[in-house]
Amino acid sequence: MDTGASHMNRQLAFYQWICRRLQRDEQFSGQPSADLGSLRTVLRSCDVLLVAGHSTVDRTFKVIGDSRYARAVLYIGRLHDVADPALRALLADYTPCEPDTQLVIDARLERGLIVEPLSSLEGRHIRVCRAQGLSDNEAQDVLRYAISRIGVGSTQSWGALAMMALLPWRLLPLRWRARLFRRWAGELVKALSGTVVADAFSFVQFPVMPLVKESEPTARLLRLQPRAITAADFDHSPYFEIIKAPFQINAIPKGIDALPWKGNQGALAPERQRHLTLVEPTNGNHG
């Protein structure tokens, strides 16, 4: 019995070690990270955050989706943004936090779908996708569904690790990648990619992928429901407004020249003016 328990513990430790290796984010100076201080003021409950990380898992999702974004994360908001008291209590149990802590639903290889503070996305490049015309009641139902799915994919999945690390995705023709991913993706991989987030919107009959018009025998609209969704599907969706997250670069990237900014101050977003220094050359790219 002790031998069996020891073997299971070693196996679990090895599994967690691999998960940490695959999810270790590498520093990459060529892509600016979001300024979370400014982003906090523009986010709304049920915004979808597309995250561009640089771990092995993130790079794999980028290749599969042919996108600069790896995964889709659902922004919950603060505890008081959740109308249902029972759901608020559930969130507080999952992640003990202060009332003003902003929360997201994300996923990890070793834990499945989890709740984390928005600050866990520090250092990543982020794009915000906002569902157009989503009512307050629908938004609460989206949150209810997503919160109910917390813990999905929490069991060990060696198949998910193999899919993320061993399959030669880059060698496959582009048209095959999404097709194979949607066929083979298990519960954990779906949680990682953002499929659960898409399912939450489908729960209120809000589409992510474009509707299909079928003309025969009678004209009607069909809502596509793929087995798995990637961040690219949210990015390309005609039903989500794209909000580029404000960012700030504190150092001049290598290989790029920089000149003092003397442009039109009105061209800068208001939230950026708070951070404007005497010389902030990279903001010239936004002018």
Contacts in CASP RR format, 6 or more apart in sequence:
PFRMAT RR
TARGET T0000
AUTHOR 0000-0000-0000
METHOD contacts of the structure
MODEL  1
MDTGASHMNRQLAFYQWICRRLQRDEQFSGQPSADLGSLRTVLRSCDVLL
VAGHSTVDRTFKVIGDSRYARAVLYIGRLHDVADPALRALLADYTPCEPD
TQLVIDARLERGLIVEPLSSLEGRHIRVCRAQGLSDNEAQDVLRYAISRI
GVGSTQSWGALAMMALLPWRLLPLRWRARLFRRWAGELVKALSGTVVADA
FSFVQFPVMPLVKESEPTARLLRLQPRAITAADFDHSPYFEIIKAPFQIN
AIPKGIDALPWKGNQGALAPERQRHLTLVEPTNGNHG
12 156 0 8 1.000
15 110 0 8 1.000
15 156 0 8 1.000
15 158 0 8 1.000
15 161 0 8 1.000
16 110 0 8 1.000
18 161 0 8 1.000
18 165 0 8 1.000
19 108 0 8 1.000
19 109 0 8 1.000
19 110 0 8 1.000
19 161 0 8 1.000
20 110 0 8 1.000
21 56 0 8 1.000
22 55 0 8 1.000
22 56 0 8 1.000
22 57 0 8 1.000
22 109 0 8 1.000
22 161 0 8 1.000
22 164 0 8 1.000
22 165 0 8 1.000
23 55 0 8 1.000
23 56 0 8 1.000
23 57 0 8 1.000
23 108 0 8 1.000
23 109 0 8 1.000
24 55 0 8 1.000
24 56 0 8 1.000
25 53 0 8 1.000
25 54 0 8 1.000
25 55 0 8 1.000
25 58 0 8 1.000
25 124 0 8 1.000
26 54 0 8 1.000
26 55 0 8 1.000
27 54 0 8 1.000
28 54 0 8 1.000
29 251 0 8 1.000
29 253 0 8 1.000
29 254 0 8 1.000
30 253 0 8 1.000
31 52 0 8 1.000
31 68 0 8 1.000
31 125 0 8 1.000
32 125 0 8 1.000
32 247 0 8 1.000
32 248 0 8 1.000
32 249 0 8 1.000
32 282 0 8 1.000
33 122 0 8 1.000
33 123 0 8 1.000
33 124 0 8 1.000
33 125 0 8 1.000
33 247 0 8 1.000
34 121 0 8 1.000
34 123 0 8 1.000
34 124 0 8 1.000
34 125 0 8 1.000
34 126 0 8 1.000
34 245 0 8 1.000
34 246 0 8 1.000
34 247 0 8 1.000
35 245 0 8 1.000
35 246 0 8 1.000
35 247 0 8 1.000
35 248 0 8 1.000
35 271 0 8 1.000
35 275 0 8 1.000
36 118 0 8 1.000
36 119 0 8 1.000
36 121 0 8 1.000
36 122 0 8 1.000
38 245 0 8 1.000
38 246 0 8 1.000
38 248 0 8 1.000
38 271 0 8 1.000
38 272 0 8 1.000
38 274 0 8 1.000
38 275 0 8 1.000
39 126 0 8 1.000
39 128 0 8 1.000
39 245 0 8 1.000
39 246 0 8 1.000
40 102 0 8 1.000
40 118 0 8 1.000
41 271 0 8 1.000
42 128 0 8 1.000
42 243 0 8 1.000
42 246 0 8 1.000
42 271 0 8 1.000
43 75 0 8 1.000
43 77 0 8 1.000
43 102 0 8 1.000
43 118 0 8 1.000
43 128 0 8 1.000
44 75 0 8 1.000
44 130 0 8 1.000
45 75 0 8 1.000
45 76 0 8 1.000
45 77 0 8 1.000
45 81 0 8 1.000
45 82 0 8 1.000
45 139 0 8 1.000
45 143 0 8 1.000
46 74 0 8 1.000
46 75 0 8 1.000
46 130 0 8 1.000
46 131 0 8 1.000
46 134 0 8 1.000
46 139 0 8 1.000
46 142 0 8 1.000
46 143 0 8 1.000
47 74 0 8 1.000
47 75 0 8 1.000
47 128 0 8 1.000
47 129 0 8 1.000
47 130 0 8 1.000
47 243 0 8 1.000
48 72 0 8 1.000
48 73 0 8 1.000
48 74 0 8 1.000
48 75 0 8 1.000
48 128 0 8 1.000
48 129 0 8 1.000
48 130 0 8 1.000
48 131 0 8 1.000
48 197 0 8 1.000
48 234 0 8 1.000
48 240 0 8 1.000
49 72 0 8 1.000
49 73 0 8 1.000
49 74 0 8 1.000
49 75 0 8 1.000
49 104 0 8 1.000
49 121 0 8 1.000
49 126 0 8 1.000
49 127 0 8 1.000
49 128 0 8 1.000
49 129 0 8 1.000
50 69 0 8 1.000
50 71 0 8 1.000
50 72 0 8 1.000
50 73 0 8 1.000
50 126 0 8 1.000
50 127 0 8 1.000
50 128 0 8 1.000
50 129 0 8 1.000
50 231 0 8 1.000
50 234 0 8 1.000
50 235 0 8 1.000
51 58 0 8 1.000
51 69 0 8 1.000
51 70 0 8 1.000
51 71 0 8 1.000
51 72 0 8 1.000
51 73 0 8 1.000
51 121 0 8 1.000
51 124 0 8 1.000
51 125 0 8 1.000
51 126 0 8 1.000
51 231 0 8 1.000
52 58 0 8 1.000
52 62 0 8 1.000
52 68 0 8 1.000
52 69 0 8 1.000
52 70 0 8 1.000
52 124 0 8 1.000
52 125 0 8 1.000
52 126 0 8 1.000
52 127 0 8 1.000
53 59 0 8 1.000
53 70 0 8 1.000
53 124 0 8 1.000
53 125 0 8 1.000
56 164 0 8 1.000
56 165 0 8 1.000
57 70 0 8 1.000
57 109 0 8 1.000
57 164 0 8 1.000
57 192 0 8 1.000
58 70 0 8 1.000
58 71 0 8 1.000
59 70 0 8 1.000
60 164 0 8 1.000
60 165 0 8 1.000
60 169 0 8 1.000
61 67 0 8 1.000
61 70 0 8 1.000
61 71 0 8 1.000
61 192 0 8 1.000
61 193 0 8 1.000
61 230 0 8 1.000
61 231 0 8 1.000
62 68 0 8 1.000
62 69 0 8 1.000
62 70 0 8 1.000
63 169 0 8 1.000
63 170 0 8 1.000
63 177 0 8 1.000
64 169 0 8 1.000
64 177 0 8 1.000
64 178 0 8 1.000
64 181 0 8 1.000
64 230 0 8 1.000
65 177 0 8 1.000
65 178 0 8 1.000
65 181 0 8 1.000
65 230 0 8 1.000
65 231 0 8 1.000
65 232 0 8 1.000
66 174 0 8 1.000
66 177 0 8 1.000
66 232 0 8 1.000
67 230 0 8 1.000
67 231 0 8 1.000
67 232 0 8 1.000
67 235 0 8 1.000
68 125 0 8 1.000
69 127 0 8 1.000
69 231 0 8 1.000
69 232 0 8 1.000
69 235 0 8 1.000
70 231 0 8 1.000
71 106 0 8 1.000
71 107 0 8 1.000
71 192 0 8 1.000
71 193 0 8 1.000
71 194 0 8 1.000
71 231 0 8 1.000
72 129 0 8 1.000
72 193 0 8 1.000
72 194 0 8 1.000
72 197 0 8 1.000
72 198 0 8 1.000
72 229 0 8 1.000
72 230 0 8 1.000
72 231 0 8 1.000
72 234 0 8 1.000
73 104 0 8 1.000
73 105 0 8 1.000
73 106 0 8 1.000
73 121 0 8 1.000
73 194 0 8 1.000
73 197 0 8 1.000
74 104 0 8 1.000
74 105 0 8 1.000
74 142 0 8 1.000
74 143 0 8 1.000
74 146 0 8 1.000
74 197 0 8 1.000
74 200 0 8 1.000
75 102 0 8 1.000
75 103 0 8 1.000
75 104 0 8 1.000
75 118 0 8 1.000
76 82 0 8 1.000
76 91 0 8 1.000
76 102 0 8 1.000
76 103 0 8 1.000
76 104 0 8 1.000
76 105 0 8 1.000
76 115 0 8 1.000
76 143 0 8 1.000
76 146 0 8 1.000
76 147 0 8 1.000
77 102 0 8 1.000
77 103 0 8 1.000
77 104 0 8 1.000
77 118 0 8 1.000
78 99 0 8 1.000
78 100 0 8 1.000
78 101 0 8 1.000
78 102 0 8 1.000
78 103 0 8 1.000
79 88 0 8 1.000
79 91 0 8 1.000
79 92 0 8 1.000
79 97 0 8 1.000
79 99 0 8 1.000
79 101 0 8 1.000
79 103 0 8 1.000
80 88 0 8 1.000
80 99 0 8 1.000
82 88 0 8 1.000
82 91 0 8 1.000
82 140 0 8 1.000
82 143 0 8 1.000
82 147 0 8 1.000
83 140 0 8 1.000
84 140 0 8 1.000
84 144 0 8 1.000
87 143 0 8 1.000
87 144 0 8 1.000
87 147 0 8 1.000
90 147 0 8 1.000
90 150 0 8 1.000
91 103 0 8 1.000
91 115 0 8 1.000
91 147 0 8 1.000
94 114 0 8 1.000
94 115 0 8 1.000
94 150 0 8 1.000
95 101 0 8 1.000
95 103 0 8 1.000
95 115 0 8 1.000
95 116 0 8 1.000
95 117 0 8 1.000
97 103 0 8 1.000
97 117 0 8 1.000
101 117 0 8 1.000
101 118 0 8 1.000
102 117 0 8 1.000
102 118 0 8 1.000
103 115 0 8 1.000
103 116 0 8 1.000
103 117 0 8 1.000
103 118 0 8 1.000
104 115 0 8 1.000
104 116 0 8 1.000
104 117 0 8 1.000
104 118 0 8 1.000
104 120 0 8 1.000
104 121 0 8 1.000
105 113 0 8 1.000
105 114 0 8 1.000
105 115 0 8 1.000
105 146 0 8 1.000
105 147 0 8 1.000
105 150 0 8 1.000
105 196 0 8 1.000
105 197 0 8 1.000
106 113 0 8 1.000
106 114 0 8 1.000
106 115 0 8 1.000
106 116 0 8 1.000
106 120 0 8 1.000
106 121 0 8 1.000
107 113 0 8 1.000
107 114 0 8 1.000
107 153 0 8 1.000
107 188 0 8 1.000
107 191 0 8 1.000
107 192 0 8 1.000
107 194 0 8 1.000
107 196 0 8 1.000
108 114 0 8 1.000
108 192 0 8 1.000
109 160 0 8 1.000
109 161 0 8 1.000
109 164 0 8 1.000
109 188 0 8 1.000
109 192 0 8 1.000
111 151 0 8 1.000
111 154 0 8 1.000
112 151 0 8 1.000
112 152 0 8 1.000
112 153 0 8 1.000
112 154 0 8 1.000
112 188 0 8 1.000
112 191 0 8 1.000
112 192 0 8 1.000
113 149 0 8 1.000
113 150 0 8 1.000
113 151 0 8 1.000
113 152 0 8 1.000
113 153 0 8 1.000
113 154 0 8 1.000
113 191 0 8 1.000
113 196 0 8 1.000
114 150 0 8 1.000
114 151 0 8 1.000
115 147 0 8 1.000
115 150 0 8 1.000
125 245 0 8 1.000
125 247 0 8 1.000
126 245 0 8 1.000
127 235 0 8 1.000
127 242 0 8 1.000
127 243 0 8 1.000
127 244 0 8 1.000
127 245 0 8 1.000
128 242 0 8 1.000
128 243 0 8 1.000
128 244 0 8 1.000
128 245 0 8 1.000
129 234 0 8 1.000
129 235 0 8 1.000
129 237 0 8 1.000
129 240 0 8 1.000
129 241 0 8 1.000
129 242 0 8 1.000
129 243 0 8 1.000
130 240 0 8 1.000
130 241 0 8 1.000
130 243 0 8 1.000
131 201 0 8 1.000
131 206 0 8 1.000
131 239 0 8 1.000
131 240 0 8 1.000
131 241 0 8 1.000
132 239 0 8 1.000
132 240 0 8 1.000
132 241 0 8 1.000
134 142 0 8 1.000
134 204 0 8 1.000
134 206 0 8 1.000
138 204 0 8 1.000
138 206 0 8 1.000
141 203 0 8 1.000
141 204 0 8 1.000
142 200 0 8 1.000
142 201 0 8 1.000
142 203 0 8 1.000
142 204 0 8 1.000
142 206 0 8 1.000
143 200 0 8 1.000
145 199 0 8 1.000
145 200 0 8 1.000
145 203 0 8 1.000
145 204 0 8 1.000
146 196 0 8 1.000
146 197 0 8 1.000
146 200 0 8 1.000
149 191 0 8 1.000
149 196 0 8 1.000
149 199 0 8 1.000
149 200 0 8 1.000
152 187 0 8 1.000
152 188 0 8 1.000
152 191 0 8 1.000
152 196 0 8 1.000
153 187 0 8 1.000
153 188 0 8 1.000
153 191 0 8 1.000
155 188 0 8 1.000
157 186 0 8 1.000
157 187 0 8 1.000
157 188 0 8 1.000
157 189 0 8 1.000
160 186 0 8 1.000
160 188 0 8 1.000
160 189 0 8 1.000
160 192 0 8 1.000
163 184 0 8 1.000
163 185 0 8 1.000
163 189 0 8 1.000
164 189 0 8 1.000
169 177 0 8 1.000
172 180 0 8 1.000
178 230 0 8 1.000
181 189 0 8 1.000
181 193 0 8 1.000
181 228 0 8 1.000
181 230 0 8 1.000
182 226 0 8 1.000
182 227 0 8 1.000
182 228 0 8 1.000
183 227 0 8 1.000
185 193 0 8 1.000
185 195 0 8 1.000
185 227 0 8 1.000
185 228 0 8 1.000
186 228 0 8 1.000
189 228 0 8 1.000
190 196 0 8 1.000
190 227 0 8 1.000
190 228 0 8 1.000
190 229 0 8 1.000
193 228 0 8 1.000
193 229 0 8 1.000
193 230 0 8 1.000
193 231 0 8 1.000
194 229 0 8 1.000
194 230 0 8 1.000
194 231 0 8 1.000
195 227 0 8 1.000
195 228 0 8 1.000
195 229 0 8 1.000
197 229 0 8 1.000
197 234 0 8 1.000
198 208 0 8 1.000
198 229 0 8 1.000
198 233 0 8 1.000
198 234 0 8 1.000
201 207 0 8 1.000
201 208 0 8 1.000
202 208 0 8 1.000
202 223 0 8 1.000
202 225 0 8 1.000
205 223 0 8 1.000
206 239 0 8 1.000
207 223 0 8 1.000
207 224 0 8 1.000
207 237 0 8 1.000
207 239 0 8 1.000
208 229 0 8 1.000
208 233 0 8 1.000
208 234 0 8 1.000
208 237 0 8 1.000
208 239 0 8 1.000
208 240 0 8 1.000
209 223 0 8 1.000
209 224 0 8 1.000
209 226 0 8 1.000
209 233 0 8 1.000
209 237 0 8 1.000
210 224 0 8 1.000
210 237 0 8 1.000
210 238 0 8 1.000
211 221 0 8 1.000
211 222 0 8 1.000
211 223 0 8 1.000
211 224 0 8 1.000
212 221 0 8 1.000
212 222 0 8 1.000
212 223 0 8 1.000
212 224 0 8 1.000
213 219 0 8 1.000
213 220 0 8 1.000
213 221 0 8 1.000
213 222 0 8 1.000
214 220 0 8 1.000
214 221 0 8 1.000
214 222 0 8 1.000
226 233 0 8 1.000
234 240 0 8 1.000
235 242 0 8 1.000
246 269 0 8 1.000
246 271 0 8 1.000
246 272 0 8 1.000
248 272 0 8 1.000
248 275 0 8 1.000
249 282 0 8 1.000
252 258 0 8 1.000
252 281 0 8 1.000
252 282 0 8 1.000
258 281 0 8 1.000
258 282 0 8 1.000
259 281 0 8 1.000
260 278 0 8 1.000
260 279 0 8 1.000
260 281 0 8 1.000
261 276 0 8 1.000
261 279 0 8 1.000
261 280 0 8 1.000
261 281 0 8 1.000
261 283 0 8 1.000
261 284 0 8 1.000
263 284 0 8 1.000
263 287 0 8 1.000
264 287 0 8 1.000
265 273 0 8 1.000
265 276 0 8 1.000
267 286 0 8 1.000
267 287 0 8 1.000
268 276 0 8 1.000
268 283 0 8 1.000
268 286 0 8 1.000
268 287 0 8 1.000
269 286 0 8 1.000
272 283 0 8 1.000
272 286 0 8 1.000
276 283 0 8 1.000
END
